[in-house]
Amino acid sequence: MIKRWNKKEIGSEKTVAALAASLQVSPIIASLLVQRGITTFDDAKAFFRPEMSALHDPFLMKDMDKAISRIEKAVAGGEKILVYGDYDVDGTTSVALVYSFLKSFYPSVGSYIPDRYKEGYGISFQGIDYAKAEGYSLIIALDCGIKALEQIAKANELGIDFIICDHHRPGASLPKAVAVLDPKRADCSYPFDELSGCGIGFKLIQALAQKRGIPESALHEYLDLVVVSIAADIVPINGENRILAFHGLKRINSNAREGFRAILKMQNIKRPLTVSDLVFLIAPRINAAGRIESGNKAVELLVSSNEQIAEAAGVHINRNNTDRKDLDMSITQHALMMIENDNVMKSRKSTVLFHSGWHKGVVGIVASRLTEKYYRPTIILTQNDNLITGSARSVKDFDVYQAIEACSDLLVQFGGHKYAAGLTMLPENLQAFTEKFEAVVSSTIEEYMLTPEVEIDTELRLNEIDGKLLRILKQFAPFGPANMAPIFQTNGVQDKGYARVVGNNHLKLDIQDPEHPEICFPAIAFGQAAHLESISRKIPFDVCYALEENEFNGSVSLQLNVKDIRV
């Protein structure tokens, strides 16, 4: 697929030069920092050495004082508290965090994860009935609840109070809970509104710790949960998220909880983990529990302090993940065939696919795969009881949540973010929704959004690449949205002459400067074997890439991870 190259603005030469002098770094490093909003020595210090003390006061969040007062009242009165969360990674890590913290000083705490298939997303009436039957009078909902108006109204009738801890966009009205913690609510002036659901849970226990005189250091054991949620939920890794992710990675690499150790042991991972590792190695396995069986299995894994119990739970969840991959592969192939056999669908600017037999637990993954292949806002739907339900994924810069919201008259419920959302509708509305969604997307999406983008930080000459540059770039981590690994562009290079296809359509080559052939770097271009013929003919090409370390047989070397090639 052809990609568009978008060069970021570097910033004023004066600002870059002043920062380079202040930090005693190269103009290349200084320009990368300025692109990230770092223009002073103090900014750079906060970026490279994030401190937990720089986290905002949790009581700046609207309703935090009400939430803490209600929890303290419950503890003083011996009430039973139920910690309730969604079945995905963000939800299960949130529940594990708040449940474990409360359990550390108060025994009457339980946890609840709704069944994806019987109850659906978010707070369910069945979950409220369970709480009533078991004698719970306070429910702390995490990563869900911001739109659960009817459910919380029922809970109020039953004498059950709710504290909502959510990070999704609110609807026109807020639920009538004791407290609604959500930085995205219009009347909340909290300084950072991009926390994950588990991040909101962390702010809750941070406030509780302050109230109860518990030292901040006691909260560090929960940071591994927070960083996994940040990675899995793809929230921006800046502001508070950078601090939490930075220290969360240190925690998971030095003293991870037994559940994470069990997952890593099965995969024989011994090197330090990155955010990318959390996304591709840990998150899918935690997610698989809720997709295939029950999110409660993930919570059991995450709260266990016993090595043998954690390993048994890890083996169980790993089996769930194997089943998930098989379902994912078969449904993706089915979906691809449906698109290829439908010329009308291929001509559209959105993709909406439905099949009653598809497994509800993997439709979000399939939506992601189709979005990657066709680069269109995509919704994958399946039948669940008497409703059609599914997941949406989007392309860069297009707000799929707003597009779905424009079709809300045809939906039973919906929720989510700019790039990912969930929705439910009556079967008789499927055709009308498909047509309306396509009309909304077609009328609002900009043409450039339909071509994948490579964002390039700056141009670089091959003779400017060395170990020192890589060492400093590594300190830009953790990488993720709002702080992606820097991408460089070098023009007029060529292959040394040994380019070859490896693995599944990948290109292995050695990139050199034609004017200085002694300057040469190994490179890998995933999924770009189509360039082999022209590159082998020594035709010069432009390349954009990230710098990385490649470890092979115990030897570590610098290589270029090629994002795109223009011959």
C-alpha atoms as one frame of an Amber mdcrd trajectory, in Angstrom:
protein
   0.000   0.000   0.000   1.298   3.457  -0.951   1.972   5.660   2.065   2.163
   9.425   2.346   5.226  10.916   3.984   4.515  13.771   6.349   7.470  15.736
   7.664   6.878  17.296  11.060   7.761  20.913  11.677  11.103  21.132  13.457
  10.639  24.394  15.331  12.584  27.630  15.175  16.333  27.373  14.626  16.857
  29.760  17.536  14.912  27.555  19.966  16.677  24.394  18.761  20.120  26.012
  19.014  19.429  27.363  22.504  18.235  23.970  23.743  21.203  22.162  22.146
  23.573  24.521  23.951  21.720  24.242  27.253  21.712  20.422  27.211  25.022
  20.023  25.368  23.434  17.747  22.773  23.436  17.726  18.974  20.959  19.873
  17.006  19.301  16.616  15.888  18.460  15.642  19.469  17.427  19.205  20.314
  15.066  19.373  17.327  13.433  16.077  18.319  12.853  17.450  21.812  11.395
  20.727  20.541   8.967  18.743  18.370   7.748  17.146  21.603   7.169  20.517
  23.258  10.421  20.430  25.236  12.131  23.806  24.946  13.959  24.358  28.264
  16.418  22.568  30.504  13.687  21.967  33.096  11.352  20.539  30.428  14.102
  18.138  29.362  14.813  17.114  32.944  11.130  16.286  33.497  11.073  14.350
  30.184  14.201  12.270  30.717  13.795  11.827  34.486  10.044  11.618  35.197
   9.347  11.863  38.936   6.355  10.397  40.756   6.252  13.603  42.793   5.240
  15.434  39.600   1.863  13.635  39.490  -1.089  15.972  39.991  -2.980  16.113
  43.278  -5.780  13.534  42.834  -8.201  15.801  44.666  -8.081  18.172  41.685
 -10.346  15.653  39.941 -14.030  16.502  40.141 -15.873  14.406  42.774 -12.703
  12.829  44.191 -13.514  14.208  47.638 -16.993  12.645  47.434 -15.555   9.284
  46.336 -13.072   9.144  49.193 -15.661  10.209  51.777 -18.014   7.439  50.606
 -15.289   4.779  50.719 -14.213   5.887  54.193 -17.843   5.748  55.335 -18.135
   2.200  53.983 -14.961   1.112  55.743 -16.023   2.718  59.028 -19.452   1.087
  58.816 -18.236  -2.366  57.799 -20.079  -2.250  54.459 -19.287  -4.676  51.671
 -17.555  -3.016  48.690 -17.691  -4.498  45.179 -14.979  -3.533  42.683 -16.525
  -3.807  39.214 -14.701  -3.513  35.883 -14.769  -4.198  32.168 -13.472  -7.510
  30.775 -10.607  -6.096  28.701  -7.013  -5.359  29.774  -7.784  -1.865  31.050
 -10.780  -3.109  33.030  -9.168  -6.173  34.560  -5.975  -4.336  35.542  -8.155
  -1.607  37.072 -10.094  -4.119  39.152  -6.909  -5.909  40.232  -5.383  -2.576
  41.313  -8.277  -1.163  43.357  -9.300  -4.565  44.772  -5.739  -5.344  45.929
  -5.245  -1.911  47.468  -8.529  -1.991  49.401  -7.846  -5.562  50.514  -4.536
  -4.422  52.011  -6.387  -2.675  54.849 -10.053  -3.763  54.618 -11.380  -7.334
  54.326 -14.965  -6.835  53.042 -14.101  -6.346  49.378 -15.139  -8.402  46.353
 -14.592  -8.140  42.604 -16.854  -8.562  39.589 -16.205  -8.755  35.838 -19.309
  -9.004  33.623 -19.648 -11.881  31.185 -18.980 -10.556  27.677 -21.658 -12.785
  26.147 -24.406 -12.865  28.770 -24.100  -9.306  30.085 -22.229  -7.310  27.461
 -20.005  -4.293  27.971 -20.117  -2.128  31.079 -22.410  -2.160  34.069 -25.164
  -4.766  33.737 -28.455  -5.215  35.543 -27.291  -8.760  36.287 -24.209  -7.385
  38.028 -26.349  -5.077  40.152 -28.640  -7.984  41.070 -25.559  -9.959  42.119
 -24.386  -7.082  44.317 -27.794  -6.861  45.992 -28.020 -10.603  46.578 -24.529
 -10.683  48.098 -25.111  -7.705  50.368 -22.870  -5.134  48.679 -23.915  -1.544
  49.365 -21.126   0.239  47.458 -19.876  -0.507  43.933 -16.709   1.072  42.548
 -16.962   0.839  38.737 -13.732   1.060  36.738 -13.225   1.660  33.014 -16.995
   1.743  32.502 -20.216   3.310  33.781 -20.137   6.832  32.353 -23.263   6.115
  30.277 -24.967   3.592  32.598 -27.834   5.917  33.559 -30.558   3.257  33.797
 -28.410   0.714  35.599 -27.290   3.172  38.254 -30.847   4.435  38.677 -31.851
   0.836  39.450 -28.940   0.480  41.893 -30.103   3.622  43.684 -33.577   2.110
  44.046 -32.000  -0.981  45.599 -29.958   1.074  48.074 -26.628   0.481  46.327
 -24.285   3.444  45.862 -21.942   3.810  42.894 -18.565   5.467  42.405 -17.790
   5.730  38.679 -14.110   5.747  37.600 -14.151   6.067  33.809 -12.139   7.681
  31.030 -14.599   7.374  28.147 -16.555  10.303  26.769 -19.709  11.100  28.750
 -23.113  11.380  27.138 -25.444  14.373  27.482 -26.199  13.435  31.098 -24.117
  11.872  33.845 -25.339   8.898  35.879 -26.708   9.673  39.350 -23.769   8.176
  41.200 -22.283   9.315  44.508 -19.176  10.341  42.561 -18.261  10.376  38.870
 -14.507  10.456  38.300 -13.876  11.173  34.627 -11.503  13.930  33.465 -13.433
  14.068  30.182 -16.607  15.350  31.864 -17.190  18.966  30.836 -17.131  20.364
  34.379 -13.877  18.655  35.419 -10.787  20.878  35.350  -8.278  18.136  36.155
  -5.022  19.063  34.325  -4.669  15.774  32.381  -7.619  14.058  30.688  -5.935
  11.161  28.858  -5.513   8.689  31.724  -6.414   5.054  31.107  -9.206   3.486
  33.142  -6.553   1.922  35.368  -4.944   5.355  35.575  -8.192   6.728  37.038
  -8.138   3.814  39.491  -4.579   4.759  40.444  -5.658   8.341  41.147  -8.389
   6.927  43.405  -5.944   4.875  45.487  -3.506   7.795  45.468  -6.214   9.941
  47.061  -7.101   7.175  49.518  -3.438   6.827  50.464  -3.221  10.559  51.149
  -6.371  10.426  53.261  -5.181   7.447  55.291  -1.558   8.554  55.692  -0.189
   5.722  53.557   3.218   6.627  52.049   3.386   7.166  48.302   6.057   4.449
  48.041   3.410   1.883  48.989   1.655   2.577  45.673   4.639   1.599  43.535
   3.714  -2.095  43.597   0.623  -1.266  41.503   2.481   0.554  38.735   3.049
  -2.613  36.686  -0.736  -2.882  36.327  -0.986   0.768  35.282   1.688   0.564
  32.566   0.085  -2.552  31.040  -3.241  -0.688  30.852  -1.556   2.364  29.287
   0.083   0.177  26.649  -3.002  -1.904  25.875  -5.458   1.003  25.723  -3.168
   3.021  23.414  -3.516   6.265  25.370  -1.027   9.125  24.789   2.254   8.556
  26.611   2.790  12.117  27.721   1.934  14.089  30.855   0.975  11.844  33.767
   0.890   8.789  31.513   4.611   9.190  30.776   5.408   9.301  34.496   3.235
   6.265  35.241   4.535   4.322  32.223   8.187   5.158  32.986   7.989   3.929
  36.572   5.616   1.106  35.650   8.183  -0.310  33.234  10.863  -0.080  35.923
   8.550  -1.999  38.254   7.586  -4.732  35.797  11.247  -5.219  34.826  12.569
  -5.331  38.392   9.804  -6.715  40.592   6.740  -7.713  38.571   3.773  -9.361
  40.248   3.497 -13.148  40.034   0.862 -13.026  37.277   3.103 -11.135  34.869
   6.072 -13.339  35.788   3.992 -16.392  34.889   3.172 -14.983  31.437   6.788
 -14.052  30.759   8.094 -17.398  32.003   5.930 -19.268  29.489   7.393 -17.169
  26.673  10.956 -17.360  28.032  11.339 -13.563  27.894  14.435 -12.480  29.813
  15.317  -9.071  28.333  13.891  -5.787  29.692  10.342  -5.214  28.484   9.259
  -2.218  26.399   5.779  -0.774  25.856   5.692  -2.691  22.573   6.320  -5.944
  24.467   3.382  -5.185  26.762   1.160  -4.570  23.726   2.119  -7.738  21.859
   3.185 -10.232  24.558   1.227  -9.502  27.727  -1.953  -7.635  26.745  -3.286
 -10.231  24.255  -3.091 -12.962  26.878  -4.911 -10.932  29.523  -7.504  -9.920
  26.931  -7.955 -13.513  25.812  -9.494 -14.500  29.144 -12.453 -12.149  28.639
 -12.685 -12.870  24.906 -12.824 -16.650  25.205 -13.949 -17.477  28.741 -14.136
 -14.937  31.589 -12.312 -11.762  32.551 -12.409 -13.059  36.128  -9.609 -15.455
  35.126  -7.429 -12.460  34.294  -8.173 -10.819  37.650  -7.321 -14.075  39.452
  -3.970 -14.088  37.647  -3.236 -10.433  38.413  -4.077 -10.483  42.124  -2.358
 -13.780  42.930   0.709 -13.578  45.162   1.344 -17.328  44.995   3.776 -18.476
  42.304   2.153 -21.877  41.737  -1.385 -20.465  41.557  -0.233 -17.690  39.213
   1.529 -20.178  36.935  -1.576 -22.378  36.753  -3.715 -19.343  35.908  -1.127
 -18.263  33.341  -1.241 -21.644  31.596  -5.038 -21.432  31.488  -4.988 -17.937
  29.995  -2.327 -18.941  27.481  -4.699 -21.654  26.215  -7.391 -18.975  25.897
  -4.972 -16.936  23.805  -4.246 -19.872  21.491  -7.989 -20.336  20.958  -8.339
 -16.590  20.364  -5.656 -16.624  17.660  -7.370 -19.499  15.838 -10.727 -17.669
  15.881  -9.107 -14.401  14.880  -7.396 -15.994  11.876 -10.476 -17.810  10.574
 -12.830 -14.836  10.962 -10.330 -12.443   9.385 -10.015 -14.733   6.363 -13.799
 -14.939   6.087 -14.114 -11.144   6.303 -11.398 -10.593   3.671 -13.219 -12.957
   1.305 -16.509 -11.085   1.816 -14.850  -7.795   0.885 -12.981  -9.156  -2.146
 -16.227 -10.629  -3.534 -18.189  -7.377  -3.167 -17.236  -4.582  -5.577 -19.671
  -2.136  -3.974 -18.062  -2.645  -0.587 -14.560  -2.178  -2.041 -15.602   1.195
  -3.485 -16.831   2.567  -0.142 -14.968   4.805   2.272 -16.021   2.690   5.255
 -16.295  -1.014   5.942 -19.242  -2.498   7.848 -19.367  -6.310   7.935 -21.838
  -8.584   9.726 -22.042 -12.323  10.228 -24.217 -13.933  12.874 -21.740 -16.748
  13.515 -18.659 -14.680  14.258 -17.258 -14.896  17.767 -17.998 -11.716  19.691
 -14.719 -11.889  21.572 -12.497 -11.241  18.534 -14.489  -8.781  16.383 -12.380
  -5.877  17.666  -9.165  -7.609  16.595 -10.630  -8.393  13.171 -11.705  -4.758
  12.800  -8.119  -3.697  13.516  -6.719  -6.098  10.922  -9.127  -4.948   8.200
  -8.454  -1.300   9.007  -4.752  -1.972   8.593  -5.252  -3.730   5.241  -7.798
  -1.432   3.552  -7.233   1.718   5.616 -10.890   2.603   6.093 -12.988   3.202
   9.242 -14.191  -0.334   9.968 -16.989  -1.922  11.988 -17.247  -5.695  12.511
 -20.586  -6.964  13.813 -22.011 -10.256  15.030 -25.213 -11.567  16.595 -25.526
 -11.781  20.366 -28.911 -13.095  21.536 -31.457 -10.807  19.851 -29.056  -7.941
  19.226 -26.297  -7.126  16.778 -23.154  -6.015  18.533 -19.635  -5.186  17.463
 -16.509  -3.078  17.464 -15.241  -0.146  15.412 -11.697   0.918  14.582 -10.546
   4.007  12.742  -7.743   5.520  10.699  -5.474   8.352  11.805  -7.213  11.693
  12.357 -10.760  10.363  11.790 -13.096  10.327  14.805 -15.092   7.115  14.474
 -16.893   7.789  17.766 -18.422  10.969  16.306 -19.429   9.120  13.144 -21.183
   6.443  15.205 -22.780   9.109  17.382 -24.279  10.640  14.213 -26.054   7.294
  13.696 -27.197   6.968  17.323 -30.904   7.008  16.346 -30.334   3.505  14.943
 -28.447   2.169  17.977 -29.380   0.687  21.338 -26.103   1.853  22.866 -22.557
   2.847  21.952 -19.392   4.148  23.591 -15.667   4.487  23.221 -12.903   6.757
  21.945 -11.856   8.615  18.800 -10.188   5.551  17.285 -12.064   2.626  18.881
 -15.676   2.137  19.888 -18.330  -0.466  20.610 -21.960  -0.465  19.513 -25.213
  -2.432  19.737 -28.290  -2.296  17.513 -31.505  -4.137  16.680 -31.183  -6.517
  13.693 -33.792  -4.611  11.688 -31.576  -1.493  11.784 -28.460  -3.129  10.297
 -28.982  -2.096   6.665 -30.042   1.438   7.555 -27.042   1.811   9.887 -24.619
   0.526   7.254 -25.883   3.066   4.709 -25.998   5.959   7.154 -22.546   5.248
   8.559 -21.115   5.196   5.027 -22.867   8.501   4.258 -21.486  10.114   7.431
 -17.959   8.863   6.773 -18.045   9.875   3.094 -19.191  13.397   3.914 -16.742
  14.021   6.764 -13.539  12.133   6.066 -10.748  14.031   4.303  -9.236  12.281
   1.294  -5.748  12.291   2.805  -7.017  10.262   5.781  -7.610   7.288   3.467
  -3.883   6.863   2.812  -1.669   5.589   5.650   0.857   8.093   6.896   4.474
   7.884   7.905   5.312  10.806  10.167   8.944  11.813   9.714  10.668  13.731
  12.482  13.703  14.963  10.560  16.170  14.184   7.783  19.391  12.454   8.722
  22.596  11.608   6.891  24.032   8.134   7.352  27.305   9.564   8.680  25.329
  11.159  11.550  24.243   7.757  12.853  26.325   6.289  15.664  26.033   4.529
  18.998  25.837   7.805  20.944  22.780   8.932  18.974  21.077   5.600  19.629
  21.884   5.728  23.361  20.246   9.138  23.696  17.243   8.118  21.589  16.662
   5.131  23.866  16.149   7.605  26.709  13.173   9.075  24.816  11.292   5.899
  25.773   8.703   4.832  26.770   7.328   5.263  23.271   3.694   5.406  22.255
   1.047   7.871  21.027   2.218  11.497  21.478   5.796  10.213  21.840   6.452
   7.766  19.044   9.952   6.501  18.329  11.632   9.094  16.070  11.430   8.412
  12.331  14.256   9.676  10.106  14.474  10.211   6.355  17.611   9.710   4.277
  17.592  10.349   0.534  19.595   8.886  -2.332  20.856   5.722  -0.658  21.352
   2.290  -2.208  21.695  -1.333  -1.184  25.171  -2.800  -0.866  24.148  -5.660
  -3.122  22.922  -8.427  -0.857  19.195  -7.552  -0.533  17.013 -10.597  -0.056
  13.529 -11.653   1.045  13.281 -13.211   4.494  10.362 -14.635   6.480   6.905
 -13.586   5.366   7.495 -10.994   2.634  10.146  -9.010   4.528  13.165  -7.358
   2.965  16.668  -7.629   4.458  19.202  -5.203   3.066  22.343  -3.208   3.801
  21.867   0.524   3.207  24.868   2.580   2.198  25.723   6.105   1.098  26.789
   5.937  -2.598  29.279   8.764  -2.046  30.731   7.128   1.061  30.322   3.352
   0.528  32.206   2.615   3.745  29.164   3.951   5.649  26.689   1.084   5.676
  23.961  -0.123   8.062  21.951  -3.358   8.124  18.213  -2.803   7.697  14.935
  -4.707   7.853  11.812  -3.631   5.929   8.798  -5.608   7.107   6.255  -6.464
   4.411   8.193  -4.620   1.680   9.620  -7.444  -0.430   8.028  -5.846  -3.536
  10.937  -3.381  -3.631  13.533  -6.128  -4.072  13.767  -5.983  -7.870  14.404
  -2.242  -8.172  16.743  -2.137  -5.159  18.762  -5.062  -6.534  19.379  -3.033
  -9.741  21.243  -0.451  -7.644  18.587   2.204  -8.299  18.950   4.919  -5.622
  16.050   5.285  -3.232  14.797   7.425  -0.371  14.066   5.699   2.910  12.399
   6.507   6.216  13.248   4.440   9.276  13.653   4.152  13.028  16.935   3.308
  14.712  16.955   0.207  16.881  19.136  -2.449  18.427  19.034  -5.911  16.902
  19.991  -8.827  19.136  21.034 -12.070  17.448  22.938 -14.977  19.007  23.935
 -12.819  21.947  25.348 -10.051  19.756  23.741  -6.586  19.716  24.054  -4.304
  16.685  22.462  -1.116  15.374  19.998  -1.559  12.516  17.500   0.535  10.571
  13.846  -0.487  10.884  12.545   0.700   7.522   9.010   2.103   7.487   8.818
   2.893   3.775  10.900   3.060   0.606  10.571   5.356  -2.401  12.556   4.255
  -5.428
